[in-house]
Amino acid sequence: TVLDTIASRVGMVVIDEAHCISDWGHDFRPQYRQVERLLRRLPAQSRLLATTATANNRVIADLREVLGKELTITRGDLARPSLTLQAISIPNRANRLAWLADHLGDLPGSGIVYALTKADARRIAEWLRSKGHAVYAYTGDDKNDERIALEQALLENQVKALVATSALGMGFDKPDLGFVVHFQVPGSVVTYYQQVGRAGRALDDAYGILMHGRGDTDITTWFINAAFPARKDVEAILEALRNATGGASIPDLERLVNLGRGRINHALLLLGLESPSPIAKEGSRYFLSPAPMPEAFWDRVKRITEIREAEQAQMQVYATLPFGDHMRFLIDALDGDASDVPPPRLPPMPETVAGSTVREVVMFLRRTYLPIDPRRQWPAGPSPAWGLRGNIPDRYRAEEGRALSLWGDAGWGDIVRRGKYEAVEFGNDLVEACAGMIRDWRPSPTPTWVTYIPSLRHPDLVPSFARRLATALGLPCLDAITKTADRPEQKHMSNSAQQVRNLDGSLEVNQSAVQAGPVILVDDMVDSRWTFTVGAWLLRSSGSGEVFPVALSQTGSDE
């Protein structure tokens, strides 16, 4: 390795974000476990500097164990007199969006609005721009040059705010940042202190506003649970490797275990960092090694998960504190000296929102349609009934479609949820909304008929909606696709190979019902897009024109 060639000449090692080494660190990263192994290979005279803005007593104790008992600790003052902190209880997303529209202009200078998900960041930015605010989304999906341009615009006060995920973090410094607003409660005090602490570094006064309410813990709980693989998932991967002659690639494992590619990669990364590791890698293929799966791995997973849950609970306490108590709470939580924390210097921001603005938010969300991008390639793996493999030719591919809502959102999403699981019928309000979406969209060439994805589990739910939608559009609705076998719901299939295998042979076309013109293909939900992809392939293979997918709601993460 590179280290082997230079180790004898290394005079000093600098470790930034050193809290990542610690199991107790809010941002523990498994790769940092290799630091301890690295240090053992350095000359005895080498010096070490470890820096972090967020090390409480537990982290420091851990760092002493890893980096050496003789570690000298230098700690700064955690108090931020320039920062006025406030927590505002706002129950739902619609009201939070309304609060931002009503009060963003009253916050000083320019700043950052933090959101926990990329979808929220984009939605918030789009809404605020529609209200005349110079606001843009900043996420890990942006290209590097786009992120640099957005950062520069904020540095030069050319925008009121960036709505960012944690992608806007380490390395960004704007001393005159006037405010930081959190759209949801972060998962830990340390994460919150790092993010809100970006405001007011070179200003007399700045705001740090935390909005909290329903659904916040759902998101942070998901992040906690996704941090480590479940025991059964690791056992499934190891069993697949045990039975794989010649090892297994990632696509092989997708076919063998019902896990998403991201979860498979993450599990393999963690297993590969164990010493000795229960797996080995040669090129792109993984093998089972002679080393057993260490029980210490699961002890560490349990310990870190419990830490994350305690941190989550700590932030829920922070959110309920009265105005004036927040800075003291943060410093106590970080094991700092909170004995002389001054009171906030700015008055609290208003907590009210205008009812008219909330109504505007709902209308905005109801007009914000989501694209359904076509799949272009079948996943690797067997498709015994249909023989699907390789690229999907244009003539068999779905066109770009539309989803009316995001599942559970304050626009149509919550109404869709109630229709599916409570009323077990989609109302005419959704029919009218979907017809309006299609008229606004104007798919080209213009569809001449409507069909739908059938279900044996809910045989009337989607057909009833599709027929009423067709009537609203003045088009015929034809029963062109038949469900021939009951399979598990697609939401229980975790990767593309499993999803297509779950569909394989379960649908067939009623040839006499297929028309040659372009068609709207209706389903209630879209997640992986494979059901629409297969439906379009069946229809196009049977002589239909272009296929335009239409769904009531987009759910899940689409892998």
C-alpha positions as CSV (number, residue, x, y, z in Angstrom):
1,T,0.0,0.0,0.0
2,V,1.0,3.7,-0.2
3,L,1.4,3.7,3.6
4,D,3.9,0.9,3.5
5,T,6.2,3.0,1.2
6,I,6.1,6.2,3.3
7,A,5.5,4.9,6.9
8,S,9.1,5.2,8.0
9,R,9.3,8.8,6.9
10,V,6.0,10.1,8.4
11,G,6.7,12.8,11.0
12,M,3.2,13.8,11.8
13,V,-0.4,12.5,11.3
14,V,-3.3,14.9,11.3
15,I,-6.8,13.3,11.8
16,D,-9.7,15.7,11.2
17,E,-13.2,15.0,12.4
18,A,-11.6,12.7,15.0
19,H,-15.0,12.0,16.7
20,C,-15.6,9.7,13.7
21,I,-13.2,7.2,15.3
22,S,-15.4,6.8,18.4
23,D,-18.4,4.5,18.8
24,W,-19.7,7.4,20.8
25,G,-19.1,9.9,18.1
26,H,-22.3,11.2,16.5
27,D,-20.9,10.6,13.1
28,F,-19.0,7.3,13.7
29,R,-17.7,6.0,10.4
30,P,-16.6,2.4,10.2
31,Q,-13.7,3.2,7.9
32,Y,-12.1,5.3,10.7
33,R,-11.6,2.0,12.6
34,Q,-8.6,1.5,10.3
35,V,-6.9,4.5,11.9
36,E,-5.8,2.4,14.9
37,R,-4.2,-0.2,12.6
38,L,-2.5,2.6,10.7
39,L,-1.0,4.2,13.8
40,R,0.6,0.9,14.9
41,R,2.7,0.9,11.7
42,L,4.2,4.4,12.2
43,P,7.6,5.2,13.7
44,A,7.5,5.7,17.5
45,Q,8.7,9.3,17.1
46,S,5.8,10.3,14.9
47,R,3.5,13.0,16.3
48,L,-0.3,13.0,16.2
49,L,-2.8,15.9,16.0
50,A,-6.5,15.0,16.2
51,T,-9.2,17.8,15.7
52,T,-12.9,17.9,16.2
53,A,-15.5,20.5,17.1
54,T,-17.7,18.0,18.9
55,A,-16.1,15.7,21.4
56,N,-17.9,15.1,24.7
57,N,-16.3,13.2,27.6
58,R,-17.3,9.8,26.2
59,V,-15.7,10.5,22.8
60,I,-12.5,11.8,24.5
61,A,-12.3,8.6,26.6
62,D,-12.7,6.5,23.4
63,L,-10.0,8.6,21.6
64,R,-7.6,8.0,24.4
65,E,-8.1,4.2,24.0
66,V,-7.5,4.4,20.3
67,L,-4.9,7.2,20.0
68,G,-3.0,6.7,23.2
69,K,-3.4,7.4,26.9
70,E,-0.8,10.2,26.8
71,L,-3.2,12.3,24.6
72,T,-3.2,16.0,25.6
73,I,-6.7,17.5,25.4
74,T,-7.3,21.2,24.6
75,R,-11.0,22.3,24.7
76,G,-12.5,25.6,23.6
77,D,-15.6,27.4,24.9
78,L,-18.8,26.0,23.5
79,A,-21.0,29.1,24.4
80,R,-22.1,31.2,21.4
81,P,-23.5,34.5,22.8
82,S,-24.2,35.8,19.2
83,L,-26.6,32.9,18.6
84,T,-30.3,33.2,19.6
85,L,-31.8,29.7,19.6
86,Q,-35.5,28.9,19.4
87,A,-37.7,25.8,19.0
88,I,-41.1,26.2,17.3
89,S,-43.7,23.5,17.4
90,I,-45.3,23.2,14.0
91,P,-47.2,20.0,13.5
92,N,-47.1,19.3,9.8
93,R,-45.1,20.0,6.7
94,A,-47.7,22.3,5.2
95,N,-47.6,24.6,8.2
96,R,-43.8,24.6,8.2
97,L,-43.7,25.6,4.6
98,A,-46.1,28.3,5.4
99,W,-44.0,29.5,8.3
100,L,-40.9,29.8,6.1
101,A,-42.9,31.7,3.4
102,D,-44.3,34.1,6.0
103,H,-41.1,34.7,8.0
104,L,-38.0,33.9,5.9
105,G,-37.8,37.6,4.8
106,D,-37.7,38.7,8.5
107,L,-34.6,36.7,9.3
108,P,-31.3,38.7,9.0
109,G,-29.0,38.4,6.1
110,S,-28.7,35.1,4.3
111,G,-28.6,31.6,5.7
112,I,-29.2,27.9,5.5
113,V,-32.5,25.8,5.9
114,Y,-31.6,22.2,6.7
115,A,-33.8,19.3,5.7
116,L,-33.4,15.7,6.5
117,T,-34.2,14.4,3.0
118,K,-33.3,15.4,-0.5
119,A,-37.0,15.3,-1.5
120,D,-37.8,17.8,1.2
121,A,-34.9,20.1,0.3
122,R,-36.1,20.3,-3.3
123,R,-39.8,20.8,-2.4
124,I,-39.0,23.5,0.2
125,A,-36.8,25.4,-2.3
126,E,-39.4,25.2,-5.1
127,W,-42.1,26.4,-2.8
128,L,-40.1,29.4,-1.5
129,R,-39.1,30.4,-5.0
130,S,-42.8,30.3,-6.0
131,K,-43.3,32.9,-3.2
132,G,-40.6,35.2,-4.6
133,H,-37.6,34.2,-2.3
134,A,-34.2,33.6,-3.8
135,V,-33.7,30.1,-2.5
136,Y,-32.2,27.0,-4.0
137,A,-31.8,23.3,-3.0
138,Y,-28.4,21.9,-2.2
139,T,-28.1,18.1,-2.0
140,G,-25.6,15.3,-2.6
141,D,-27.2,14.7,-6.0
142,D,-25.9,18.0,-7.3
143,K,-22.8,17.9,-9.5
144,N,-19.6,19.2,-7.9
145,D,-19.6,22.4,-10.1
146,E,-23.2,23.0,-9.2
147,R,-22.5,22.8,-5.5
148,I,-19.5,25.1,-5.8
149,A,-21.7,27.7,-7.7
150,L,-24.4,27.5,-5.0
151,E,-21.9,27.8,-2.2
152,Q,-20.4,30.9,-3.9
153,A,-23.8,32.4,-4.3
154,L,-24.5,32.0,-0.6
155,L,-21.0,33.4,0.3
156,E,-21.7,36.5,-1.8
157,N,-25.2,36.9,-0.4
158,Q,-26.7,36.5,-3.9
159,V,-29.4,34.2,-2.4
160,K,-31.5,34.4,0.7
161,A,-30.9,30.8,1.6
162,L,-29.8,27.4,0.5
163,V,-32.1,24.5,1.5
164,A,-29.6,21.8,2.2
165,T,-29.2,18.3,3.4
166,S,-26.2,17.4,5.5
167,A,-24.2,17.5,2.1
168,L,-23.6,21.2,3.0
169,G,-21.4,20.6,6.0
170,M,-17.8,20.1,6.7
171,G,-15.5,22.6,4.9
172,F,-18.2,25.3,4.4
173,D,-17.6,28.5,6.3
174,K,-19.5,31.7,6.0
175,P,-18.7,33.9,9.0
176,D,-21.6,36.3,8.4
177,L,-24.3,33.7,8.0
178,G,-27.4,35.3,9.5
179,F,-29.5,32.3,10.4
180,V,-29.9,28.5,10.3
181,V,-33.3,27.0,10.2
182,H,-34.0,23.3,10.7
183,F,-37.1,22.0,8.9
184,Q,-37.1,18.9,11.1
185,V,-35.3,17.7,14.3
186,P,-31.9,16.3,13.6
187,G,-30.8,13.0,15.1
188,S,-28.4,14.2,17.7
189,V,-27.3,17.2,19.7
190,V,-23.9,17.1,18.2
191,T,-25.2,17.2,14.6
192,Y,-27.5,20.1,15.6
193,Y,-24.7,22.0,17.3
194,Q,-22.5,21.6,14.3
195,Q,-25.1,22.8,11.8
196,V,-26.7,25.6,13.8
197,G,-23.3,26.8,14.9
198,R,-22.5,27.8,11.3
199,A,-24.6,31.0,11.9
200,G,-23.3,34.1,13.5
201,R,-19.6,33.3,13.7
202,A,-18.6,36.9,12.8
203,L,-21.9,38.7,13.5
204,D,-23.2,40.3,16.7
205,D,-26.4,38.4,16.4
206,A,-27.9,35.5,14.4
207,Y,-30.9,33.1,14.7
208,G,-30.9,29.3,15.0
209,I,-34.5,28.1,14.6
210,L,-35.7,24.5,15.0
211,M,-39.1,23.4,13.7
212,H,-40.5,20.3,15.2
213,G,-43.7,18.2,15.1
214,R,-45.2,15.0,13.7
215,G,-43.1,12.7,11.6
216,D,-39.6,13.9,12.6
217,T,-38.7,10.8,14.6
218,D,-39.9,8.6,11.7
219,I,-37.1,10.0,9.6
220,T,-34.3,9.9,12.2
221,T,-35.4,6.4,13.2
222,W,-35.1,5.2,9.6
223,F,-31.5,6.6,9.6
224,I,-30.7,4.8,12.8
225,N,-32.1,1.5,11.5
226,A,-30.3,1.9,8.2
227,A,-26.9,2.5,9.8
228,F,-26.2,-1.2,10.2
229,P,-27.5,-4.3,8.5
230,A,-29.8,-6.6,10.4
231,R,-28.4,-9.9,11.6
232,K,-30.8,-11.9,9.3
233,D,-29.5,-9.8,6.3
234,V,-25.9,-10.5,7.1
235,E,-26.7,-14.2,7.6
236,A,-28.4,-14.2,4.2
237,I,-25.4,-12.7,2.5
238,L,-22.9,-15.1,4.2
239,E,-25.1,-18.0,3.3
240,A,-25.3,-16.9,-0.4
241,L,-21.5,-16.6,-0.4
242,R,-21.2,-20.0,1.2
243,N,-23.2,-21.6,-1.6
244,A,-21.7,-19.6,-4.5
245,T,-19.1,-21.5,-6.4
246,G,-16.5,-19.1,-7.6
247,G,-17.7,-16.3,-5.4
248,A,-20.5,-13.8,-6.1
249,S,-20.6,-10.3,-7.5
250,I,-23.0,-7.6,-6.3
251,P,-25.5,-8.4,-9.2
252,D,-25.2,-12.0,-8.2
253,L,-26.1,-11.2,-4.6
254,E,-29.0,-9.1,-5.7
255,R,-30.5,-12.2,-7.3
256,L,-29.7,-14.4,-4.3
257,V,-30.9,-12.2,-1.4
258,N,-33.8,-9.8,-1.1
259,L,-31.8,-6.7,-0.2
260,G,-31.3,-3.4,-2.1
261,R,-27.9,-2.8,-3.7
262,G,-27.1,-0.1,-1.3
263,R,-27.7,-2.3,1.7
264,I,-25.7,-5.2,0.2
265,N,-22.7,-2.8,-0.5
266,H,-23.0,-1.4,3.0
267,A,-23.0,-4.8,4.7
268,L,-20.0,-6.0,2.7
269,L,-18.1,-2.8,3.6
270,L,-18.7,-3.3,7.3
271,L,-17.9,-7.0,7.1
272,G,-14.7,-6.3,5.2
273,L,-13.5,-3.9,8.0
274,E,-13.6,-6.7,10.6
275,S,-10.2,-8.1,11.5
276,P,-10.2,-11.0,10.7
277,S,-12.9,-10.5,8.2
278,P,-15.5,-13.2,7.4
279,I,-15.4,-12.3,3.7
280,A,-12.7,-11.8,1.1
281,K,-12.7,-9.9,-2.2
282,E,-11.0,-10.6,-5.5
283,G,-11.7,-8.2,-8.2
284,S,-15.4,-7.7,-8.3
285,R,-16.3,-11.0,-6.6
286,Y,-16.8,-11.7,-2.9
287,F,-16.0,-15.0,-1.1
288,L,-16.5,-16.5,2.3
289,S,-13.3,-16.5,4.3
290,P,-12.3,-19.1,6.9
291,A,-12.9,-16.5,9.7
292,P,-16.2,-16.8,11.6
293,M,-18.6,-13.9,11.9
294,P,-17.5,-12.2,15.2
295,E,-20.1,-11.8,17.8
296,A,-18.3,-8.5,18.8
297,F,-19.7,-7.0,15.6
298,W,-23.2,-7.4,16.9
299,D,-22.3,-6.1,20.3
300,R,-20.9,-3.0,18.7
301,V,-24.0,-2.6,16.5
302,K,-26.3,-2.9,19.6
303,R,-24.2,-0.4,21.5
304,I,-24.1,2.2,18.8
305,T,-27.8,1.8,18.0
306,E,-28.6,2.4,21.6
307,I,-26.4,5.5,21.6
308,R,-28.2,6.9,18.5
309,E,-31.6,6.2,20.1
310,A,-30.5,8.1,23.3
311,E,-29.3,11.0,21.1
312,Q,-32.6,11.1,19.3
313,A,-34.5,11.2,22.6
314,Q,-32.2,14.0,23.8
315,M,-33.1,16.2,20.8
316,Q,-36.8,15.6,21.5
317,V,-36.2,17.1,24.9
318,Y,-34.4,20.1,23.4
319,A,-37.4,20.7,21.1
320,T,-39.7,21.2,24.1
321,L,-37.5,23.6,26.0
322,P,-38.7,27.2,26.7
323,F,-37.1,30.1,24.9
324,G,-33.8,31.0,26.6
325,D,-32.9,27.5,27.8
326,H,-31.5,26.0,24.6
327,M,-27.9,27.1,24.6
328,R,-27.4,25.9,28.2
329,F,-28.9,22.5,27.2
330,L,-26.6,22.1,24.3
331,I,-23.4,22.9,26.3
332,D,-24.5,20.5,29.1
333,A,-25.1,17.8,26.6
334,L,-21.6,18.3,25.1
335,D,-20.0,18.2,28.6
336,G,-19.0,21.9,28.4
337,D,-19.2,24.6,31.1
338,A,-22.8,26.0,31.0
339,S,-22.4,28.0,34.3
340,D,-22.2,31.4,32.6
341,V,-24.4,31.2,29.5
342,P,-25.9,34.7,28.7
343,P,-29.6,35.0,27.7
344,P,-30.6,35.3,24.1
345,R,-30.0,38.8,22.7
346,L,-32.7,38.7,19.9
347,P,-36.5,38.4,20.5
348,P,-38.1,35.1,19.6
349,M,-39.4,34.8,16.1
350,P,-43.3,34.6,15.7
351,E,-44.6,31.1,15.9
352,T,-47.8,31.8,14.0
353,V,-48.6,31.2,10.3
354,A,-51.3,32.8,8.2
355,G,-54.2,30.4,7.3
356,S,-54.2,31.9,3.8
357,T,-50.5,30.8,3.4
358,V,-51.3,27.3,4.5
359,R,-54.0,27.1,1.9
360,E,-51.5,28.3,-0.7
361,V,-49.1,25.6,0.4
362,V,-51.8,22.9,-0.1
363,M,-52.6,24.2,-3.5
364,F,-48.9,24.3,-4.4
365,L,-48.4,20.7,-3.3
366,R,-51.5,19.6,-5.3
367,R,-50.0,21.2,-8.4
368,T,-46.5,19.8,-8.0
369,Y,-46.5,16.6,-10.1
370,L,-43.6,14.1,-10.0
371,P,-42.0,12.7,-13.2
372,I,-41.9,8.9,-13.6
373,D,-38.7,8.3,-15.6
374,P,-38.6,5.2,-17.8
375,R,-36.4,2.2,-17.1
376,R,-34.0,1.5,-19.9
377,Q,-32.4,-1.8,-19.0
378,W,-33.6,-5.1,-17.5
379,P,-31.8,-6.2,-14.3
380,A,-29.3,-9.0,-14.6
381,G,-30.7,-12.4,-13.7
382,P,-33.2,-15.0,-14.9
383,S,-36.7,-14.2,-16.1
384,P,-37.9,-17.7,-16.9
385,A,-41.4,-16.8,-18.1
386,W,-40.6,-13.7,-20.2
387,G,-36.8,-14.0,-20.9
388,L,-36.2,-10.3,-20.1
389,R,-32.5,-9.3,-20.4
390,G,-30.3,-6.5,-21.7
391,N,-31.4,-3.1,-22.9
392,I,-35.1,-2.3,-23.3
393,P,-35.5,-1.1,-26.9
394,D,-37.3,2.2,-27.5
395,R,-40.2,0.5,-29.1
396,Y,-40.9,-1.5,-25.9
397,R,-40.1,1.2,-23.4
398,A,-42.5,3.3,-21.4
399,E,-42.6,7.0,-22.0
400,E,-42.0,9.5,-19.2
401,G,-45.0,9.4,-16.9
402,R,-46.5,11.4,-14.0
403,A,-47.3,10.8,-10.3
404,L,-50.0,13.1,-8.8
405,S,-48.4,13.2,-5.3
406,L,-45.7,12.1,-2.9
407,W,-47.1,9.4,-0.5
408,G,-48.5,11.0,2.7
409,D,-47.8,14.6,1.7
410,A,-50.0,17.5,2.6
411,G,-51.3,17.9,-0.9
412,W,-52.9,14.9,-2.4
413,G,-50.6,12.3,-0.8
414,D,-52.5,12.0,2.5
415,I,-55.9,11.8,0.6
416,V,-54.4,8.9,-1.5
417,R,-53.3,7.1,1.7
418,R,-56.8,7.4,3.2
419,G,-58.4,6.2,0.0
420,K,-56.2,3.1,-0.2
421,Y,-56.2,2.0,3.4
422,E,-59.3,3.5,5.0
423,A,-62.1,4.1,2.4
424,V,-60.7,1.4,0.0
425,E,-61.8,3.7,-2.8
426,F,-60.3,6.6,-4.5
427,G,-62.7,9.6,-4.5
428,N,-63.8,11.7,-7.5
429,D,-61.6,14.5,-6.1
430,L,-58.6,12.4,-7.0
431,V,-60.2,11.6,-10.4
432,E,-60.6,15.3,-11.2
433,A,-57.1,16.1,-9.9
434,C,-55.5,13.4,-12.0
435,A,-57.4,14.5,-15.1
436,G,-56.2,18.0,-14.5
437,M,-52.7,16.8,-14.2
438,I,-52.9,15.0,-17.5
439,R,-54.4,18.0,-19.3
440,D,-51.6,20.2,-17.9
441,W,-49.0,17.7,-18.8
442,R,-50.3,17.1,-22.4
443,P,-48.4,13.9,-23.2
444,S,-47.5,13.6,-26.9
445,P,-48.7,11.9,-28.9
446,T,-52.1,12.4,-27.4
447,P,-53.4,9.2,-25.7
448,T,-56.5,7.7,-27.2
449,W,-57.4,5.1,-24.6
450,V,-56.8,4.1,-20.9
451,T,-55.9,0.9,-19.2
452,Y,-54.6,-0.1,-15.8
453,I,-52.4,-2.5,-13.8
454,P,-54.8,-5.1,-12.2
455,S,-54.6,-6.6,-8.7
456,L,-56.0,-9.8,-7.3
457,R,-55.6,-8.4,-3.8
458,H,-57.7,-5.3,-4.4
459,P,-59.6,-6.2,-7.6
460,D,-61.8,-3.1,-7.8
461,L,-59.6,-0.3,-6.4
462,V,-57.5,0.7,-9.5
463,P,-60.0,-0.4,-12.2
464,S,-62.8,1.8,-10.7
465,F,-60.4,4.8,-10.6
466,A,-59.1,4.2,-14.1
467,R,-62.6,4.0,-15.6
468,R,-63.7,7.2,-13.9
469,L,-60.5,8.9,-15.0
470,A,-61.1,7.7,-18.6
471,T,-64.6,9.1,-18.5
472,A,-63.3,12.5,-17.2
473,L,-60.8,12.5,-20.2
474,G,-63.4,11.4,-22.7
475,L,-61.5,8.2,-23.5
476,P,-62.4,4.5,-23.4
477,C,-61.0,2.4,-20.6
478,L,-60.1,-1.2,-21.7
479,D,-59.2,-4.2,-19.6
480,A,-56.0,-4.9,-21.6
481,I,-53.9,-6.5,-18.8
482,T,-54.9,-9.5,-16.7
483,K,-53.3,-10.6,-13.4
484,T,-52.8,-14.3,-13.6
485,A,-50.9,-15.1,-10.4
486,D,-50.9,-13.6,-6.9
487,R,-47.5,-12.5,-5.8
488,P,-46.2,-10.6,-2.8
489,E,-46.5,-6.8,-3.0
490,Q,-43.7,-5.1,-4.8
491,K,-42.9,-3.0,-1.8
492,H,-41.6,-6.1,-0.1
493,M,-39.1,-6.7,-2.9
494,S,-35.9,-4.8,-2.2
495,N,-33.9,-4.7,-5.5
496,S,-34.5,-4.7,-9.2
497,A,-33.7,-8.4,-9.7
498,Q,-36.2,-9.4,-7.0
499,Q,-38.9,-7.0,-8.3
500,V,-38.8,-8.2,-11.9
501,R,-38.6,-11.9,-10.8
502,N,-41.7,-11.2,-8.6
503,L,-43.6,-9.9,-11.7
504,D,-42.3,-12.6,-14.1
505,G,-45.2,-14.4,-15.6
506,S,-47.8,-12.9,-13.3
507,L,-49.4,-10.6,-16.0
508,E,-50.7,-11.3,-19.5
509,V,-52.3,-9.2,-22.2
510,N,-55.9,-9.5,-23.4
511,Q,-55.0,-9.1,-27.1
512,S,-58.5,-8.2,-28.2
513,A,-58.6,-5.2,-25.9
514,V,-55.3,-3.7,-27.1
515,Q,-55.6,-0.6,-29.3
516,A,-53.0,0.7,-31.6
517,G,-53.0,4.3,-30.3
518,P,-51.1,5.8,-27.4
519,V,-52.3,4.7,-24.0
520,I,-52.4,5.9,-20.4
521,L,-51.4,3.1,-18.0
522,V,-52.8,3.7,-14.5
523,D,-51.7,2.3,-11.2
524,D,-52.2,3.6,-7.7
525,M,-48.6,3.6,-6.5
526,V,-45.2,3.8,-8.1
527,D,-41.9,2.9,-6.4
528,S,-39.4,0.9,-8.3
529,R,-41.1,1.6,-11.7
530,W,-40.8,-2.1,-12.7
531,T,-44.5,-2.7,-12.7
532,F,-45.0,0.1,-15.2
533,T,-41.9,-1.0,-17.1
534,V,-43.3,-4.5,-17.5
535,G,-46.8,-3.3,-18.3
536,A,-45.5,-1.0,-21.0
537,W,-43.4,-3.9,-22.5
538,L,-46.4,-6.2,-22.6
539,L,-48.6,-3.5,-24.2
540,R,-46.0,-2.4,-26.8
541,S,-45.2,-6.1,-27.6
542,S,-48.9,-6.6,-28.3
543,G,-49.2,-3.6,-30.7
544,S,-50.2,-0.6,-28.6
545,G,-48.9,2.8,-29.2
546,E,-46.8,4.8,-26.7
547,V,-47.4,4.0,-23.0
548,F,-47.7,6.9,-20.5
549,P,-47.6,5.7,-16.9
550,V,-49.9,7.6,-14.4
551,A,-49.8,7.0,-10.7
552,L,-51.6,8.6,-7.8
553,S,-48.6,8.5,-5.5
554,Q,-44.9,8.0,-5.5
555,T,-43.6,6.0,-2.5
556,G,-40.4,4.6,-1.2
557,S,-36.9,5.4,-2.3
558,D,-36.8,3.7,-5.8
559,E,-33.7,1.8,-4.6
